Structure formats: C-alpha cells, structure tokens
Amino acid sequence: MGRLRGKIALVTGAASGIGAACAERFAKEGATIIGTDFREDVLEETMFKINEKYSTAIAYKHDVVSKDDWTNILEEVYKRFTKIDILINNAGVGATPTPLRDLTLDEWNKVININLLGTFLGTQAIEPIMIKSGGGSIINMSSYVAIVGSGVNVYTASKGGVRSLTKASAAQLGKYNIRVNSIHPGVIETPMSAQILENQDYLKATLKEIPLSRLGKPEDIVNGMLFLASDDSSYITGNELIIDGGIISH
C-alpha cells in the first residue's frame, strides 16, 4: 500500500468494471480519485463506497467525446488540487461482429468516437496540466485485438488506433516527463462482456485459446495499471502491456 500516496488520478469509465476496480485499488494505494462516467447514479455510488473505505473520491458526469466536458472537468480539478498526476483513459464501448459490408456509419462512428476520439481528447486536454505539474502518467485502454486482429472490425480498428496514438503521444510528450503507455487486456469478466460470455459455446472456444485456461478479472488489469501509474515504471513510455492470459502467444 501507498505506491500512489499523494497522487491525483483521473479515471474515466469509473462507474463499474475495470474502471471501478482501478479507482478502488488506486485509492487503496493512497491516490485521490477523480472518477468520471456518463452513468451518474452508478458512478456516485461507486465513488461513495471508495470514500467510505479509503480516501477522497469525486464523481463527475462525463461524456468523453465532449471537448467541453474534458475542459470543464480538468479545469475544476486543477483549481482544487493544482495538479493531476495520472490519467486512465478507460472509458470504452464494445461492438458486435458485424460483417464489414453491413456495418453502418453510425455504428462505426459511435465506437471510434468513444474508444479513440475520447482517448485523444483526454490526452490533449491533460497535456498542459501535466506539463505544469512536472510530468505524469497517461494510461490508455487498448485491447489484445489491436495486435492480433479480430472479426469485430470497428472495435479492432478503434483499439488499434489507441495503440498507435499511445506511441505517438509518448514520443511527443516524453520531453515533459509525461509517460504514455497502453494496456491490452484479453477476455475479461466485466459487465460489458457479460452478455457474450453467457454463450457457452463461445466461452468454451475462448477458454481453449487461453493458455492459462481462465478468463481475466478486472484485478488482473488493475495490477498492470498500478505498475504503469506508479514510479516503479518511471523509465517506461510508449509501451504496450499485454494482459491476456497468453491468448496472443499462438
């Protein structure tokens, strides 16, 4: 405990799943949590529970594809704490394996905007704050499919974009002591994946592809997030941390 003591961490998509697990673990490690999500009621409940157990956790309703939302939230947080040390660009949305020829422009834009544009806007908005703060750590949520591909073309494209954006951002921001890395989860048990994992045929087929023979849990991903957010990774940037149970090894 205490690896993030004194740090201010902003976590998007913090209402549930990996985002909520990240916010709780970071609070346990001493960070002040700024949790954001578009699901205001669920988010406030999550932040309330963290407040009761650990430290300060503040909830902000947030549309990650709104430049104004990013500006307003970050300005308010900076005025209160005079710094933001950690940004977790975790908010995202899944997609179904629709054939490319049947994919509508609205479906494409929704996934690309939330997963990729939201990450860009967050990185862009926090850059001047982290420069003033003397540096920081930005962690972007990608996926193992950004490396190996999948039949879910728009989701794969969005996460591939996050992977490349991470590397470009790391190259540009390193001179300010701002580290930018991406996390690449495998198949993780979260509310977002619950529906597809109810399909027993899919579940069995998926488990056969995972050398560790189990699905990942949010805590598995959060362990990697903690490493990249802490000073333990002070010489790591532009990297991709794959946490997939070995699924891309074959």
Beta strands, then each sheet from edge to edge (+ up, - down):
strand 1: 8-12
strand 2: 32-37
strand 3: 57-61
strand 4: 86-89
strand 5: 136-141
strand 6: 178-185
strand 7: 240-243
sheet 1: 3+ 2+ 1+ 4+ 5+ 6+ 7+
end
